Amino acid sequence: MNHADMARVLARCASYDQRVVTADQINAWHEAVGHLDFDHAMQAVAHFYAHHRNRMWPVDLSETIAMLRSQPSADQPPEKKDAP
């Protein structure tokens, strides 16, 4: 993710929690979680705020992405279990 993408992620957070996004915040977040995928980050922000009332922090972003990635995809058929 580049700095412009990080600004968009923080703007999405601000739409939920009314934070004021600054250049310093963008730089700090980019330093901490800039390695994450932009689309995954945007999905994680929406998921986080659907389930929490607290403000999202970089650790929440990375943990939410990891949690979402560990869940089976909705378009993936469930695994079949062998019959006994």
DSSP file (Angstrom, degrees, kcal/mol; ACC not computed):
  #  RESIDUE AA STRUCTURE BP1 BP2  ACC     N-H-->O    O-->H-N    N-H-->O    O-->H-N    TCO  KAPPA ALPHA  PHI   PSI    X-CA   Y-CA   Z-CA
    1    1 A M              0   0    0      0, 0.0     2,-0.1     0, 0.0    35,-0.1   0.000 360.0 360.0 360.0 137.6    0.0    0.0    0.0
    2    2 A N     >  -     0   0    0      1,-0.1     4,-2.3    33,-0.0     5,-0.2  -0.402 360.0 -93.6 -95.1 179.1    1.3    3.5   -0.8
    3    3 A H  H  > S+     0   0    0      1,-0.2     4,-2.2     2,-0.2     5,-0.1   0.864 125.1  53.7 -63.6 -36.2    0.8    6.7    1.2
    4    4 A A  H  > S+     0   0    0      2,-0.2     4,-1.7     1,-0.2    -1,-0.2   0.902 109.4  48.7 -65.1 -40.2   -2.2    7.7   -0.9
    5    5 A D  H  > S+     0   0    0      2,-0.2     4,-2.3     1,-0.2    -2,-0.2   0.914 110.0  51.8 -63.4 -42.5   -3.9    4.3   -0.2
    6    6 A M  H  X S+     0   0    0     -4,-2.3     4,-2.6     1,-0.2    -2,-0.2   0.892 106.6  53.7 -62.4 -38.7   -3.1    4.7    3.5
    7    7 A A  H  X S+     0   0    0     -4,-2.2     4,-2.1     1,-0.2    -1,-0.2   0.885 108.7  49.8 -61.3 -37.9   -4.8    8.1    3.4
    8    8 A R  H  X S+     0   0    0     -4,-1.7     4,-2.0     2,-0.2    -2,-0.2   0.884 109.4  50.8 -68.6 -38.0   -7.9    6.4    1.9
    9    9 A V  H  X S+     0   0    0     -4,-2.3     4,-2.1     2,-0.2    -2,-0.2   0.937 112.9  45.8 -62.9 -46.2   -7.9    3.7    4.5
   10   10 A L  H  X S+     0   0    0     -4,-2.6     4,-2.6     1,-0.2    -2,-0.2   0.848 109.4  55.1 -67.6 -33.4   -7.7    6.4    7.3
   11   11 A A  H  X S+     0   0    0     -4,-2.1     4,-1.4     2,-0.2    -1,-0.2   0.886 107.2  51.0 -64.8 -37.0  -10.4    8.5    5.5
   12   12 A R  H  X S+     0   0    0     -4,-2.0     4,-0.6     2,-0.2    -2,-0.2   0.917 110.0  49.3 -65.1 -42.1  -12.6    5.4    5.6
   13   13 A C  H >X S+     0   0    0     -4,-2.1     4,-2.5     1,-0.2     3,-1.5   0.925 108.1  54.8 -59.2 -43.8  -11.9    5.0    9.4
   14   14 A A  H 3X S+     0   0    0     -4,-2.6     4,-2.2     1,-0.3    -1,-0.2   0.806  97.5  63.0 -61.8 -30.3  -12.8    8.7    9.8
   15   15 A S  H 3< S+     0   0    0     -4,-1.4    -1,-0.3    -3,-0.2    -2,-0.2   0.761 113.8  35.4 -67.0 -21.6  -16.1    8.2    8.2
   16   16 A Y  H << S+     0   0    0     -3,-1.5    -2,-0.2    -4,-0.6    -1,-0.2   0.827 133.3  22.5 -94.3 -40.9  -16.9    5.9   11.1
   17   17 A D  H  < S-     0   0    0     -4,-2.5    -3,-0.2     2,-0.1    -2,-0.2   0.337  93.0-123.6-118.5   7.5  -15.2    7.5   14.1
   18   18 A Q     <  +     0   0    0     -4,-2.2    -4,-0.2    -5,-0.3    -3,-0.1   0.734  50.2 163.5  58.7  27.1  -14.8   11.2   13.0
   19   19 A R        -     0   0    0     -6,-0.2     2,-0.7    -9,-0.1    -1,-0.2  -0.376  41.2-122.0 -68.1 155.0  -11.0   11.2   13.5
   20   20 A V        -     0   0    0     -2,-0.0     2,-0.5     0, 0.0    -1,-0.1  -0.909  26.5-141.6 -98.7 117.6   -9.1   14.0   11.9
   21   21 A V        -     0   0    0     -2,-0.7     2,-0.3     4,-0.1   -14,-0.0  -0.684  22.9-175.9 -87.2 126.9   -6.5   12.5    9.5
   22   22 A T     >  -     0   0    0     -2,-0.5     4,-2.3     1,-0.1     5,-0.2  -0.754  40.2-111.1-116.4 164.2   -3.2   14.2    9.4
   23   23 A A  H  > S+     0   0    0     -2,-0.3     4,-2.5     1,-0.2     5,-0.2   0.871 119.6  55.8 -60.6 -37.0    0.0   13.7    7.4
   24   24 A D  H  > S+     0   0    0      2,-0.2     4,-2.5     1,-0.2    -1,-0.2   0.901 107.3  48.6 -63.4 -40.4    1.7   12.4   10.5
   25   25 A Q  H  > S+     0   0    0      2,-0.2     4,-3.1     1,-0.2     5,-0.3   0.931 110.3  51.1 -63.7 -45.1   -1.0    9.8   11.1
   26   26 A I  H  X S+     0   0    0     -4,-2.3     4,-2.5     1,-0.2    -2,-0.2   0.931 112.6  46.4 -58.5 -46.0   -0.7    8.7    7.5
   27   27 A N  H  X S+     0   0    0     -4,-2.5     4,-2.2     2,-0.2    -1,-0.2   0.915 114.1  47.3 -63.2 -43.8    3.1    8.3    7.8
   28   28 A A  H  X S+     0   0    0     -4,-2.5     4,-1.9     2,-0.2    -2,-0.2   0.928 114.1  46.2 -65.7 -45.9    2.8    6.5   11.1
   29   29 A W  H  X S+     0   0    0     -4,-3.1     4,-3.5     1,-0.2     5,-0.3   0.905 111.6  52.5 -63.1 -40.7    0.2    4.1    9.9
   30   30 A H  H  X S+     0   0    0     -4,-2.5     4,-1.9    -5,-0.3    -1,-0.2   0.903 108.5  51.0 -62.7 -39.7    2.1    3.5    6.7
   31   31 A E  H  < S+     0   0    0     -4,-2.2    -1,-0.2    -5,-0.2    -2,-0.2   0.894 118.8  37.4 -61.4 -40.0    5.2    2.7    8.7
   32   32 A A  H  < S+     0   0    0     -4,-1.9    -2,-0.2    -5,-0.1    -1,-0.2   0.892 139.7   5.8 -82.0 -41.9    3.2    0.2   10.8
   33   33 A V  H >< S+     0   0    0     -4,-3.5     3,-1.7    -5,-0.2    -3,-0.2   0.151  85.3 116.2-134.6  19.7    0.9   -1.5    8.3
   34   34 A G  T 3< S+     0   0    0     -4,-1.9    -3,-0.1    -5,-0.3    -4,-0.1   0.671  70.4  69.4 -65.8 -15.7    1.8   -0.1    4.9
   35   35 A H  T 3  S+     0   0    0     -5,-0.2    -1,-0.3    -4,-0.1    -2,-0.1   0.618  81.1 100.1 -75.8 -12.9    2.8   -3.7    3.8
   36   36 A L  S <  S-     0   0    0     -3,-1.7     2,-0.3     1,-0.1    -3,-0.0  -0.338  85.4 -97.7 -76.7 157.1   -0.9   -4.7    3.9
   37   37 A D     >  -     0   0    0      1,-0.1     4,-2.3    -2,-0.1     5,-0.1  -0.548  25.3-136.8 -74.8 134.3   -3.0   -5.0    0.8
   38   38 A F  H  > S+     0   0    0     -2,-0.3     4,-2.5     1,-0.2     5,-0.2   0.923 102.1  48.2 -59.2 -49.3   -5.3   -2.0    0.2
   39   39 A D  H  > S+     0   0    0      1,-0.2     4,-2.1     2,-0.2    -1,-0.2   0.899 113.0  48.6 -62.6 -40.1   -8.4   -4.0   -0.7
   40   40 A H  H  > S+     0   0    0      1,-0.2     4,-2.5     2,-0.2    -1,-0.2   0.896 110.4  52.6 -64.2 -38.9   -8.0   -6.2    2.3
   41   41 A A  H  X S+     0   0    0     -4,-2.3     4,-2.3     2,-0.2    -2,-0.2   0.921 108.8  48.4 -63.4 -44.1   -7.5   -3.1    4.5
   42   42 A M  H  X S+     0   0    0     -4,-2.5     4,-1.8     1,-0.2    -1,-0.2   0.902 112.8  48.5 -64.6 -39.9  -10.7   -1.5    3.2
   43   43 A Q  H  X S+     0   0    0     -4,-2.1     4,-2.3    -5,-0.2    -1,-0.2   0.905 110.9  51.5 -63.8 -41.2  -12.7   -4.7    3.8
   44   44 A A  H  X S+     0   0    0     -4,-2.5     4,-3.1     2,-0.2    -2,-0.2   0.875 106.0  54.3 -65.7 -38.2  -11.2   -4.9    7.3
   45   45 A V  H  X S+     0   0    0     -4,-2.3     4,-2.4     2,-0.2     5,-0.2   0.949 110.7  45.7 -61.0 -48.1  -12.2   -1.4    8.2
   46   46 A A  H  X S+     0   0    0     -4,-1.8     4,-1.1     1,-0.2    -2,-0.2   0.918 115.5  46.9 -61.5 -43.3  -15.8   -2.0    7.3
   47   47 A H  H  X S+     0   0    0     -4,-2.3     4,-0.8     2,-0.2     3,-0.3   0.928 111.0  52.0 -64.4 -44.6  -15.8   -5.3    9.1
   48   48 A F  H >X S+     0   0    0     -4,-3.1     4,-1.4     1,-0.2     3,-1.3   0.941 111.2  45.4 -58.0 -49.8  -14.2   -3.8   12.2
   49   49 A Y  H 3< S+     0   0    0     -4,-2.4    -1,-0.2     1,-0.3    -2,-0.2   0.682 105.6  61.4 -73.9 -15.6  -16.6   -1.0   12.5
   50   50 A A  H 3< S+     0   0    0     -4,-1.1    -1,-0.3    -3,-0.3    -2,-0.2   0.687 119.1  28.2 -75.2 -18.0  -19.6   -3.3   12.0
   51   51 A H  H << S+     0   0    0     -3,-1.3     2,-0.3    -4,-0.8    -2,-0.2   0.467 118.9  50.4-122.8  -4.7  -18.5   -5.2   15.1
   52   52 A H     <  -     0   0    0     -4,-1.4    -1,-0.1    -5,-0.1     4,-0.1  -0.965  47.6-161.8-136.5 150.9  -16.7   -2.6   17.4
   53   53 A R        +     0   0    0     -2,-0.3     2,-0.1     2,-0.1    -1,-0.1   0.486  69.0  94.9-105.8  -6.6  -17.5    0.8   18.7
   54   54 A N  S    S-     0   0    0      1,-0.1     2,-0.2     0, 0.0    -2,-0.1  -0.397  87.7 -92.2 -80.0 160.8  -13.9    1.6   19.6
   55   55 A R        -     0   0    0     -2,-0.1     2,-0.2     1,-0.1    -1,-0.1  -0.495  43.8-114.5 -70.6 139.6  -11.5    3.5   17.3
   56   56 A M        -     0   0    0     -2,-0.2    -1,-0.1   -43,-0.1   -39,-0.0  -0.558  31.8-169.0 -78.0 140.2   -9.4    1.3   15.0
   57   57 A W    >>  -     0   0    0     -2,-0.2     4,-1.9     1,-0.0     3,-0.7  -0.790  40.4 -96.0-120.4 165.9   -5.6    1.3   15.5
   58   58 A P  H 3> S+     0   0    0      0, 0.0     4,-2.3     0, 0.0     5,-0.2   0.884 125.1  53.7 -52.4 -42.0   -3.0   -0.2   13.2
   59   59 A V  H 3> S+     0   0    0      1,-0.2     4,-2.4     2,-0.2     5,-0.2   0.871 106.6  53.1 -62.0 -35.5   -2.9   -3.5   15.2
   60   60 A D  H <> S+     0   0    0     -3,-0.7     4,-2.5     2,-0.2    -1,-0.2   0.891 107.6  51.9 -65.2 -38.7   -6.7   -3.8   14.8
   61   61 A L  H  X S+     0   0    0     -4,-1.9     4,-2.3     2,-0.2    -2,-0.2   0.954 113.0  42.4 -63.1 -49.9   -6.3   -3.4   11.0
   62   62 A S  H  X S+     0   0    0     -4,-2.3     4,-2.2     1,-0.2    -2,-0.2   0.897 116.5  48.4 -66.7 -38.9   -3.6   -6.2   10.8
   63   63 A E  H  X S+     0   0    0     -4,-2.4     4,-2.4    -5,-0.2    -1,-0.2   0.885 111.5  49.7 -68.1 -38.1   -5.5   -8.5   13.2
   64   64 A T  H  X S+     0   0    0     -4,-2.5     4,-2.7     2,-0.2     5,-0.2   0.907 110.9  49.4 -68.6 -41.0   -8.8   -8.0   11.4
   65   65 A I  H  X S+     0   0    0     -4,-2.3     4,-2.4    -5,-0.2    -2,-0.2   0.939 112.0  48.7 -61.5 -45.5   -7.2   -8.7    8.0
   66   66 A A  H  X S+     0   0    0     -4,-2.2     4,-1.3     1,-0.2    -2,-0.2   0.905 112.4  48.6 -60.6 -41.9   -5.6  -11.9    9.4
   67   67 A M  H  X S+     0   0    0     -4,-2.4     4,-0.8     1,-0.2     3,-0.3   0.927 112.3  47.6 -64.6 -45.0   -8.9  -13.0   10.9
   68   68 A L  H >< S+     0   0    0     -4,-2.7     3,-0.6     1,-0.2    -2,-0.2   0.872 111.0  51.7 -64.8 -36.5  -10.8  -12.4    7.7
   69   69 A R  H 3< S+     0   0    0     -4,-2.4    -1,-0.2     1,-0.2    -2,-0.2   0.775 105.7  55.7 -71.4 -25.5   -8.2  -14.3    5.7
   70   70 A S  H 3< S+     0   0    0     -4,-1.3    -1,-0.2    -3,-0.3    -2,-0.2   0.651  91.6  88.3 -82.1 -14.5   -8.4  -17.3    8.0
   71   71 A Q  S << S-     0   0    0     -4,-0.8     3,-0.1    -3,-0.6     2,-0.1  -0.591  91.1-102.6 -82.8 144.7  -12.2  -17.6    7.5
   72   72 A P        -     0   0    0      0, 0.0    -1,-0.1     0, 0.0    -2,-0.1  -0.383  44.0-102.7 -63.9 144.4  -13.4  -19.7    4.6
   73   73 A S    >   -     0   0    0      1,-0.1     3,-1.3    -4,-0.1    -4,-0.0  -0.371  19.8-128.2 -67.1 145.5  -14.6  -17.7    1.6
   74   74 A A  T 3  S+     0   0    0      1,-0.3    -1,-0.1    -3,-0.1     0, 0.0   0.782 110.8  51.2 -65.3 -27.3  -18.4  -17.4    1.2
   75   75 A D  T 3  S+     0   0    0      2,-0.1    -1,-0.3     0, 0.0    -2,-0.1   0.381  91.3  94.6 -92.3   5.0  -18.0  -18.5   -2.4
   76   76 A Q  S <  S-     0   0    0     -3,-1.3     3,-0.1     1,-0.0     0, 0.0  -0.833  80.5-121.7 -96.5 129.1  -16.0  -21.6   -1.5
   77   77 A P        -     0   0    0      0, 0.0    -4,-0.1     0, 0.0     3,-0.1  -0.389  37.1 -98.1 -66.9 147.6  -18.0  -24.8   -1.0
   78   78 A P        -     0   0    0      0, 0.0     2,-0.1     0, 0.0     0, 0.0  -0.284  45.5 -96.3 -63.3 150.6  -17.7  -26.3    2.5
   79   79 A E        -     0   0    0     -3,-0.1     2,-0.3     1,-0.1    -3,-0.0  -0.444  37.6-125.4 -67.9 139.0  -15.2  -29.2    2.8
   80   80 A K        -     0   0    0     -2,-0.1     2,-0.4    -3,-0.1    -1,-0.1  -0.671  18.0-140.6 -85.5 139.4  -16.8  -32.6    2.6
   81   81 A K        -     0   0    0     -2,-0.3     2,-0.1     1,-0.0    -1,-0.0  -0.796  25.2-107.1 -97.7 142.6  -16.1  -35.0    5.4
   82   82 A D        -     0   0    0     -2,-0.4    -1,-0.0     1,-0.1     0, 0.0  -0.435  35.7-115.3 -66.9 138.4  -15.5  -38.6    4.6
   83   83 A A              0   0    0      1,-0.1    -1,-0.1    -2,-0.1    -3,-0.0  -0.480 360.0 360.0 -72.8 145.4  -18.3  -40.9    5.5
   84   84 A P              0   0    0      0, 0.0    -1,-0.1     0, 0.0    -2,-0.1   0.510 360.0 360.0 -68.9 360.0  -17.5  -43.4    8.3
